[in-house]
């Protein structure tokens, strides 16, 4: 499962401000880029805690909060909702009232859950992004296989070059019709 849109939310708990961001991600590099951006944007924040699930890899960070009171509760919200290719950042501005371990766990879990309610959770369909060159005479048979909305780019020269998104099942149809193609991205969703 994956979120439909990147979303954010903000809540106040006992004068502490919790700003939450949920992002669809494909790589640890993308996660690190978001983290770098948020650290610059919210440089005065007390904590920037996070958790992510990327395929089978899971990681979380308490960023100075007591051990297992921030990252783990965020991660549990993601796991409970069976999400993948996702990172959740919760930025905290301390409001002067200590929440205690139980209060922190509830605050980070609640902040993540409320943010998640701002988007739909959809079934993850892994697509391939491919480049395919089609002779004009084979274009009709090709278009019977490919839905128009899956075409990202088309270029008309001596032959037609398409950049498309396609499922594994549809790719097998291309193989059966002997269309040659180049896979540009195997983790497109």
HELIX and SHEET records of a PDB file:
HELIX    1   1 UNK A   28  UNK A   41  1                                  14    
HELIX    2   2 UNK A   71  UNK A   80  1                                  10    
HELIX    3   3 UNK A  100  UNK A  116  1                                  17    
HELIX    4   4 UNK A  136  UNK A  138  5                                   3    
HELIX    5   5 UNK A  139  UNK A  145  1                                   7    
HELIX    6   6 UNK A  148  UNK A  150  5                                   3    
HELIX    7   7 UNK A  168  UNK A  176  1                                   9    
SHEET    1   A 2 UNK A   2  UNK A   3  0                                        
SHEET    2   A 2 UNK A 121  UNK A 122 -1                                        
SHEET    1   B 5 UNK A   7  UNK A  13  0                                        
SHEET    2   B 5 UNK A  16  UNK A  24 -1                                        
SHEET    3   B 5 UNK A  86  UNK A  93 -1                                        
SHEET    4   B 5 UNK A  47  UNK A  54 -1                                        
SHEET    5   B 5 UNK A  57  UNK A  61 -1                                        
SHEET    1   C 4 UNK A 151  UNK A 156  0                                        
SHEET    2   C 4 UNK A 160  UNK A 166 -1                                        
SHEET    3   C 4 UNK A 127  UNK A 134 -1                                        
SHEET    4   C 4 UNK A 181  UNK A 188 -1                                        
END                                                                             
